[in-house]
Amino acid sequence: MDRERDVVKLTRILPPLALGMFMRALQLTIIAPSLWAIAHSLRAGIADLGWVIVAYATGSLIAQPLAGRLSDAKGRKRIFLIAIALFALGSLACALSTSLAMLVAGRAVQSLGAGAVAPTATAIIGDSVPEDKQGGALGLIYGSFALAAVIGSVVGGALVDTGVRLHMEFPWQLIFWINVPLALGTLALGLGLPADRTAPTRVGFDPLGIVLIAAFAACVMEAGALTSAAAPIWLAAAAGCIVALGAWERRAPQPLIDPELLRRPGPVLVYTIAFASAIPIFSVTIYSAAYYIAQFRVNAAQAGIALLFLAVPLGIGQGAGGRLLNRFGAKAMLAGGIGVLAGGLACLALLPNVWEVRAGLALCGLGMGLATAPPNVLIYRYVDSPKRGAATGLLTMFASSGAITAPALVTAILNRGSDAAVQLRAEYLIALVVALACTPLSMLLPAAAPAEPRENGAAALSRPSAVSG
């Protein structure tokens, strides 16, 4: 009987979460084959489109810790549904854009919803799914992420080419229109999520923290976009924003970032790895189609099909990762996944022939898939239920910080050469070094979660006493 109740509960919980993650992931992958078309129709360069990527990453960066804290205080279901509605509004704004500034603004709104999806979805799983099924549940929702990766690149390229054949002035607008019905479907399913068990409480905001995060993103992007002489000034300003943020958050009355989470060695190491590994991950997922087009002189549809070599292994890695994680442990899976990613980056950086590039994409996809679930599982083990929303929000916030750094790095390299393919290979070499640095860090993760008294024993889930690996 208990097993039957668990099945019924999972059928209510997982479909809207999986569709929400699918929609969020689709927007990451569907845009990749569209970059050249966007640049051409808006009379911009590929380097200029870094602002489109950074606007999305920055909004997500701000939304993630806010969404985590709001879900702790106001309820997971409520914040999840608000996130989906925001994503739909931002997608509509992007679909109606006719200039780079309008597109950047639309992406910023879209990102506020997208950034809130992952922390609320994973926190719902952490609170509502039995521990022995959490790996499989995460595998399912991140498997939907993988499915979006598989079809996103193909659909994106096909939609852009369809728009071109229809003589649309902005053929790439079609990639944003597709989000509207997906968002409506997610909202309909999300209404069936279990009611929030937490009584709503007041939660404050931290406007200065939000401003400092946005300023950090702008400074990093300016460092990549400007000359070599000016870049160190902007990098110093970005570092200053981080120092100021750290100092402010320790005494802010309602801090954006819970300082307690940054005093524990386990979460701090997970967050560090999330930031660093996001640089090579986003370098591959966002710019691989542009590299393929530049290297082999193909169209958007052909580049989208080529990205299947990245997307299919990504899906395989994410699908198998949940099961393998329970067998080998989160630390081992994280280290192994990043190691495989590094092998793929080596192929992309050093081997420019078509099948070598495809092999590199496949290894990158497999490595990313294997390394997807472990950070979330580790956070579950290190943090009790009342703070899991904030903790998972902070995790995705650090990953988004890496996502901001990746396009800034690509922009800097593209601005210093005329051959896009050669410059992107140089960027993949830098990403390889970063990935290699993450592997030993993952092995330093504590083997046991810190023992803490429960703040809400009735609501919190039991957690294993150790993280195997």
C-alpha positions as CSV (number, residue, x, y, z in Angstrom):
1,M,0.0,0.0,0.0
2,D,2.8,2.4,0.9
3,R,4.4,1.6,-2.5
4,E,1.2,2.4,-4.3
5,R,0.9,5.7,-2.4
6,D,4.4,6.6,-3.4
7,V,3.7,5.9,-7.0
8,V,0.6,8.1,-7.0
9,K,2.5,10.8,-5.3
10,L,5.3,10.7,-7.8
11,T,2.9,10.9,-10.7
12,R,1.6,14.1,-9.3
13,I,5.0,15.6,-8.5
14,L,7.3,14.7,-11.3
15,P,5.4,15.6,-14.5
16,P,5.2,19.4,-13.9
17,L,8.7,19.5,-12.5
18,A,10.1,17.5,-15.5
19,L,8.2,19.7,-18.0
20,G,9.4,22.9,-16.2
21,M,13.0,21.7,-16.4
22,F,12.5,20.7,-20.0
23,M,11.2,24.1,-20.9
24,R,14.1,25.8,-19.1
25,A,16.7,23.5,-20.7
26,L,15.1,23.9,-24.2
27,Q,15.8,27.6,-24.1
28,L,19.5,26.9,-23.4
29,T,19.9,24.5,-26.3
30,I,17.4,25.9,-28.8
31,I,19.3,29.2,-29.0
32,A,22.7,27.7,-29.8
33,P,22.1,27.1,-33.6
34,S,20.4,30.5,-33.8
35,L,23.3,32.8,-32.8
36,W,24.5,33.4,-36.3
37,A,21.0,34.2,-37.5
38,I,20.4,36.6,-34.5
39,A,23.7,38.4,-35.2
40,H,22.9,38.7,-38.9
41,S,19.4,40.0,-38.6
42,L,20.3,42.5,-35.7
43,R,23.5,43.6,-37.5
44,A,25.6,42.5,-34.6
45,G,28.7,40.3,-34.2
46,I,28.8,37.0,-32.4
47,A,30.8,38.7,-29.6
48,D,28.0,41.2,-29.2
49,L,25.6,38.4,-28.5
50,G,27.5,37.7,-25.3
51,W,25.1,40.3,-23.8
52,V,22.1,38.1,-24.7
53,I,23.7,35.2,-22.8
54,V,24.9,37.3,-19.9
55,A,21.5,38.9,-19.4
56,Y,19.9,35.4,-19.1
57,A,22.6,34.2,-16.8
58,T,22.5,37.3,-14.6
59,G,18.8,37.2,-14.2
60,S,19.0,33.5,-13.2
61,L,21.9,34.3,-10.9
62,I,19.7,36.9,-9.0
63,A,16.5,34.8,-9.1
64,Q,18.0,31.5,-7.8
65,P,18.8,32.5,-4.2
66,L,15.7,34.6,-4.0
67,A,13.6,31.7,-5.2
68,G,15.2,29.4,-2.8
69,R,14.5,31.6,0.2
70,L,11.0,32.5,-1.0
71,S,10.2,28.8,-1.4
72,D,11.3,28.2,2.1
73,A,9.1,31.0,3.4
74,K,6.1,31.1,1.0
75,G,5.9,27.5,-0.2
76,R,7.6,25.5,-3.0
77,K,4.5,25.1,-5.1
78,R,3.6,28.8,-5.1
79,I,7.1,30.0,-6.1
80,F,7.4,27.2,-8.8
81,L,4.1,28.4,-10.5
82,I,5.2,32.1,-10.3
83,A,8.5,31.1,-11.9
84,I,6.8,29.4,-14.8
85,A,4.5,32.5,-15.4
86,L,7.5,34.8,-15.4
87,F,9.3,32.6,-17.9
88,A,6.3,32.7,-20.2
89,L,6.1,36.5,-20.1
90,G,9.8,36.8,-20.8
91,S,9.5,34.4,-23.7
92,L,6.7,36.5,-25.2
93,A,8.8,39.6,-24.9
94,C,11.7,37.9,-26.7
95,A,9.4,36.7,-29.4
96,L,8.3,40.3,-30.1
97,S,11.9,41.7,-30.0
98,T,13.2,43.6,-33.1
99,S,16.5,45.0,-31.6
100,L,19.4,43.7,-29.6
101,A,18.3,45.9,-26.6
102,M,14.7,44.5,-26.7
103,L,16.0,41.0,-26.9
104,V,18.4,41.5,-24.0
105,A,15.6,43.0,-21.9
106,G,13.3,40.1,-22.8
107,R,15.9,37.6,-21.9
108,A,16.4,39.2,-18.5
109,V,12.7,38.8,-17.7
110,Q,12.7,35.3,-19.0
111,S,15.7,34.4,-16.9
112,L,14.0,35.5,-13.6
113,G,11.5,32.7,-14.1
114,A,14.1,30.2,-15.5
115,G,16.4,30.8,-12.5
116,A,13.7,30.0,-10.0
117,V,12.6,26.7,-11.7
118,A,15.6,24.5,-10.7
119,P,15.9,25.4,-7.0
120,T,12.2,25.1,-6.4
121,A,11.9,21.8,-8.4
122,T,14.9,20.2,-6.7
123,A,13.7,21.4,-3.2
124,I,10.3,19.9,-3.9
125,I,12.0,16.6,-4.6
126,G,14.2,16.9,-1.5
127,D,11.1,17.4,0.7
128,S,8.5,15.2,-1.0
129,V,10.3,12.2,-2.5
130,P,11.6,9.3,-0.3
131,E,15.4,9.3,0.0
132,D,15.8,6.0,-1.7
133,K,14.0,7.4,-4.8
134,Q,15.6,10.8,-4.9
135,G,18.4,9.7,-7.2
136,G,15.9,8.3,-9.7
137,A,13.6,11.4,-9.4
138,L,16.5,13.7,-10.1
139,G,17.5,11.5,-13.0
140,L,14.0,11.8,-14.4
141,I,13.8,15.6,-14.2
142,Y,17.3,16.0,-15.5
143,G,16.5,13.4,-18.1
144,S,13.9,15.9,-19.3
145,F,16.7,18.4,-19.4
146,A,18.6,15.9,-21.6
147,L,15.6,15.4,-23.9
148,A,15.4,19.2,-24.4
149,A,19.1,19.1,-25.2
150,V,18.5,16.4,-27.8
151,I,15.6,18.0,-29.6
152,G,16.5,21.7,-28.8
153,S,19.5,22.0,-31.2
154,V,17.6,20.3,-34.0
155,V,14.4,22.2,-33.4
156,G,16.3,25.5,-33.1
157,G,18.1,25.0,-36.4
158,A,15.0,23.9,-38.1
159,L,12.9,26.8,-36.8
160,V,15.5,29.3,-37.9
161,D,15.8,27.8,-41.4
162,T,12.0,27.7,-41.6
163,G,11.8,31.4,-40.7
164,V,14.4,32.2,-43.4
165,R,12.4,30.3,-46.0
166,L,9.3,32.2,-45.0
167,H,11.3,35.4,-45.5
168,M,10.8,36.6,-41.9
169,E,12.8,39.6,-41.0
170,F,13.7,38.0,-37.7
171,P,13.5,34.3,-38.3
172,W,14.9,33.4,-34.8
173,Q,11.7,34.8,-33.1
174,L,10.2,31.4,-33.7
175,I,12.5,29.8,-31.1
176,F,10.8,31.9,-28.4
177,W,7.2,31.5,-29.5
178,I,7.5,27.8,-28.8
179,N,7.9,28.4,-25.1
180,V,4.4,29.9,-24.6
181,P,2.3,26.7,-25.0
182,L,4.9,24.8,-23.0
183,A,4.6,27.2,-20.1
184,L,0.8,27.0,-20.2
185,G,1.0,23.2,-20.0
186,T,3.4,23.4,-17.1
187,L,1.2,25.7,-15.2
188,A,-1.8,23.4,-15.7
189,L,0.1,20.4,-14.4
190,G,1.7,22.4,-11.6
191,L,-1.7,23.2,-10.2
192,G,-1.9,19.5,-9.2
193,L,1.3,19.6,-7.1
194,P,0.7,18.8,-3.4
195,A,-0.3,21.8,-1.4
196,D,2.5,23.6,0.5
197,R,2.9,22.3,4.0
198,T,4.8,25.4,5.2
199,A,2.7,28.3,6.6
200,P,3.7,31.5,4.7
201,T,6.1,33.7,6.6
202,R,7.5,37.1,5.9
203,V,10.8,37.3,4.0
204,G,12.9,40.4,3.4
205,F,14.9,41.4,0.3
206,D,18.4,42.5,-0.2
207,P,18.4,45.2,-2.9
208,L,22.1,46.0,-2.4
209,G,23.0,42.4,-2.8
210,I,21.1,42.2,-6.1
211,V,22.8,45.4,-7.3
212,L,26.2,44.0,-6.5
213,I,25.5,40.8,-8.3
214,A,24.3,42.6,-11.4
215,A,27.3,44.9,-11.3
216,F,29.6,41.9,-11.1
217,A,28.1,40.5,-14.2
218,A,28.3,43.8,-16.1
219,C,32.0,44.2,-15.1
220,V,33.0,40.7,-16.2
221,M,31.3,41.2,-19.5
222,E,32.9,44.6,-20.1
223,A,36.3,43.0,-19.3
224,G,35.7,40.6,-22.2
225,A,34.3,43.2,-24.6
226,L,36.9,45.9,-24.3
227,T,40.6,46.3,-25.0
228,S,43.4,44.5,-23.3
229,A,44.4,47.7,-21.5
230,A,40.9,48.3,-20.0
231,A,40.2,44.6,-19.2
232,P,42.2,44.5,-15.9
233,I,40.3,47.6,-14.6
234,W,36.9,45.9,-15.2
235,L,38.2,42.6,-13.7
236,A,39.3,44.5,-10.6
237,A,35.9,46.1,-10.4
238,A,34.3,42.7,-10.7
239,A,36.5,41.4,-7.8
240,G,35.6,44.5,-5.8
241,C,31.9,43.7,-6.3
242,I,32.4,40.2,-4.9
243,V,34.4,41.5,-1.9
244,A,31.7,44.1,-1.2
245,L,29.0,41.5,-1.6
246,G,30.7,39.2,0.9
247,A,31.2,42.0,3.4
248,W,27.6,43.2,3.1
249,E,26.0,39.8,3.3
250,R,27.6,39.2,6.7
251,R,25.7,42.1,8.2
252,A,22.7,42.6,6.0
253,P,19.4,42.4,7.9
254,Q,17.9,40.1,5.2
255,P,20.9,38.7,3.3
256,L,20.4,37.5,-0.2
257,I,22.9,34.7,0.6
258,D,22.6,32.8,3.9
259,P,26.0,33.3,5.5
260,E,25.6,30.0,7.4
261,L,25.7,28.0,4.2
262,L,29.1,29.4,3.4
263,R,30.6,28.4,6.8
264,R,30.3,24.7,6.1
265,P,33.1,23.0,4.2
266,G,30.9,20.6,2.3
267,P,28.6,23.2,0.7
268,V,31.5,25.6,0.0
269,L,33.4,23.0,-2.0
270,V,30.2,22.0,-3.9
271,Y,29.6,25.7,-4.7
272,T,33.2,26.2,-5.8
273,I,33.0,23.2,-8.2
274,A,29.6,24.4,-9.5
275,F,31.1,27.8,-10.4
276,A,34.3,26.5,-12.0
277,S,32.7,23.6,-13.9
278,A,30.0,25.9,-15.3
279,I,32.7,27.7,-17.4
280,P,33.6,24.7,-19.6
281,I,30.0,23.4,-19.5
282,F,28.5,26.6,-20.9
283,S,31.4,27.1,-23.3
284,V,30.4,23.9,-24.9
285,T,26.6,24.1,-24.7
286,I,26.2,27.7,-25.9
287,Y,29.0,28.0,-28.5
288,S,29.4,24.5,-30.0
289,A,26.9,25.3,-32.8
290,A,28.7,28.6,-33.6
291,Y,32.0,26.7,-33.7
292,Y,30.6,24.0,-35.9
293,I,29.2,26.6,-38.3
294,A,32.5,28.5,-38.4
295,Q,34.7,25.5,-38.7
296,F,32.8,23.5,-41.3
297,R,30.7,26.2,-43.1
298,V,27.3,24.6,-42.6
299,N,23.9,26.2,-42.0
300,A,21.9,26.4,-38.7
301,A,19.9,23.2,-39.3
302,Q,23.1,21.2,-40.1
303,A,24.8,22.5,-36.9
304,G,21.7,21.6,-34.9
305,I,21.8,18.1,-36.2
306,A,25.5,17.9,-35.4
307,L,24.8,18.9,-31.8
308,L,23.0,15.5,-31.4
309,F,26.5,14.2,-30.8
310,L,26.5,16.3,-27.7
311,A,22.9,15.9,-26.7
312,V,22.4,12.2,-27.0
313,P,25.3,11.3,-24.7
314,L,24.2,14.0,-22.3
315,G,20.8,12.2,-22.1
316,I,22.5,8.9,-21.6
317,G,24.8,10.3,-18.9
318,Q,21.9,11.9,-17.0
319,G,19.7,8.9,-17.3
320,A,22.3,6.5,-16.1
321,G,23.8,9.0,-13.6
322,G,20.9,8.7,-11.1
323,R,21.3,4.9,-10.9
324,L,25.1,4.9,-10.9
325,L,25.2,7.6,-8.2
326,N,23.4,5.3,-5.7
327,R,26.0,2.6,-6.5
328,F,29.3,4.6,-6.6
329,G,28.6,7.7,-4.5
330,A,28.2,11.3,-5.4
331,K,31.9,12.2,-5.0
332,A,33.1,9.5,-7.4
333,M,30.4,10.3,-10.0
334,L,31.2,14.1,-9.9
335,A,34.9,13.5,-10.3
336,G,34.3,10.9,-13.1
337,G,31.9,13.1,-15.0
338,I,34.2,16.1,-14.9
339,G,37.1,13.9,-16.0
340,V,35.1,12.7,-19.1
341,L,34.2,16.3,-19.8
342,A,37.9,17.3,-19.8
343,G,38.6,14.5,-22.3
344,G,35.9,16.0,-24.7
345,L,37.3,19.5,-24.3
346,A,40.8,18.2,-25.2
347,C,39.3,16.8,-28.5
348,L,37.6,20.1,-29.3
349,A,40.7,22.2,-28.5
350,L,43.3,20.1,-30.3
351,L,41.5,18.1,-33.0
352,P,39.7,20.1,-35.7
353,N,38.5,17.4,-38.1
354,V,34.8,16.7,-38.3
355,W,34.7,13.2,-36.6
356,E,37.2,14.4,-34.0
357,V,34.9,17.3,-33.2
358,R,31.9,15.0,-33.0
359,A,33.8,12.7,-30.6
360,G,34.7,15.7,-28.5
361,L,31.1,16.8,-28.3
362,A,30.0,13.2,-27.4
363,L,32.5,13.0,-24.5
364,C,31.5,16.5,-23.3
365,G,27.9,15.5,-23.3
366,L,28.5,12.2,-21.4
367,G,30.6,13.9,-18.8
368,M,28.1,16.7,-18.3
369,G,25.3,14.1,-17.9
370,L,27.2,12.1,-15.3
371,A,28.1,15.2,-13.3
372,T,24.5,16.7,-13.3
373,A,22.9,15.1,-10.2
374,P,25.8,14.7,-7.7
375,P,26.0,18.4,-6.6
376,N,22.3,18.4,-5.7
377,V,22.5,15.1,-3.9
378,L,25.5,16.4,-1.9
379,I,23.6,19.5,-0.9
380,Y,20.7,17.3,0.3
381,R,23.1,15.4,2.5
382,Y,24.8,18.5,3.9
383,V,21.8,20.7,4.5
384,D,18.6,20.0,6.5
385,S,15.2,20.5,4.9
386,P,14.3,24.0,6.2
387,K,17.3,25.5,4.3
388,R,17.4,23.2,1.3
389,G,15.5,25.8,-0.9
390,A,18.1,28.4,-0.1
391,A,21.0,25.9,-0.4
392,T,19.9,24.7,-3.8
393,G,19.2,28.2,-5.0
394,L,22.8,29.2,-3.9
395,L,24.1,26.1,-5.8
396,T,22.5,27.2,-9.1
397,M,23.5,30.8,-8.4
398,F,27.2,29.7,-8.3
399,A,26.7,27.8,-11.5
400,S,25.2,30.9,-13.1
401,S,28.2,32.9,-12.1
402,G,30.3,30.5,-14.1
403,A,27.8,30.8,-16.9
404,I,28.4,34.6,-16.9
405,T,32.2,34.0,-17.0
406,A,32.0,31.7,-20.0
407,P,30.5,34.2,-22.6
408,A,32.8,36.9,-21.2
409,L,35.8,34.7,-21.8
410,V,34.5,33.8,-25.3
411,T,33.8,37.4,-26.1
412,A,37.3,38.4,-25.0
413,I,38.9,35.8,-27.2
414,L,36.7,36.5,-30.2
415,N,37.6,40.2,-30.0
416,R,41.3,39.4,-30.3
417,G,41.2,37.4,-33.6
418,S,39.4,37.3,-36.9
419,D,39.0,33.5,-37.3
420,A,36.1,32.5,-35.0
421,A,36.9,28.8,-35.3
422,V,40.5,29.2,-34.2
423,Q,39.6,31.6,-31.4
424,L,36.9,29.2,-30.1
425,R,39.4,26.3,-30.0
426,A,41.7,28.5,-27.9
427,E,38.8,29.1,-25.5
428,Y,38.1,25.3,-25.3
429,L,41.8,24.9,-24.3
430,I,41.3,27.3,-21.4
431,A,38.0,25.5,-20.5
432,L,40.0,22.2,-20.4
433,V,42.4,23.6,-17.8
434,V,39.5,24.8,-15.6
435,A,37.8,21.3,-15.9
436,L,41.0,19.6,-14.9
437,A,41.3,21.8,-11.8
438,C,37.8,20.7,-10.7
439,T,38.5,17.0,-10.5
440,P,40.8,17.0,-7.5
441,L,38.5,19.5,-5.8
442,S,35.6,17.0,-6.0
443,M,37.7,14.4,-4.1
444,L,38.2,16.8,-1.2
445,L,34.5,16.8,-0.4
446,P,33.7,15.7,3.1
447,A,32.6,12.0,3.3
448,A,30.0,12.6,6.0
449,A,27.3,15.2,6.3
450,P,27.6,17.4,9.4
451,A,25.4,16.3,12.2
452,E,22.8,19.0,13.0
453,P,19.6,19.0,15.0
454,R,16.5,19.3,12.9
455,E,14.8,22.7,12.9
456,N,11.5,21.1,11.7
457,G,11.5,17.4,12.5
458,A,8.0,16.8,11.2
459,A,8.7,18.4,7.8
460,A,12.3,17.4,7.3
461,L,13.3,14.2,5.6
462,S,15.6,11.7,7.1
463,R,19.0,11.8,5.4
464,P,21.8,9.3,5.2
465,S,24.6,9.8,7.7
466,A,27.3,9.8,5.0
467,V,27.9,10.4,1.4
468,S,29.5,7.4,-0.1
469,G,32.4,7.7,-2.4
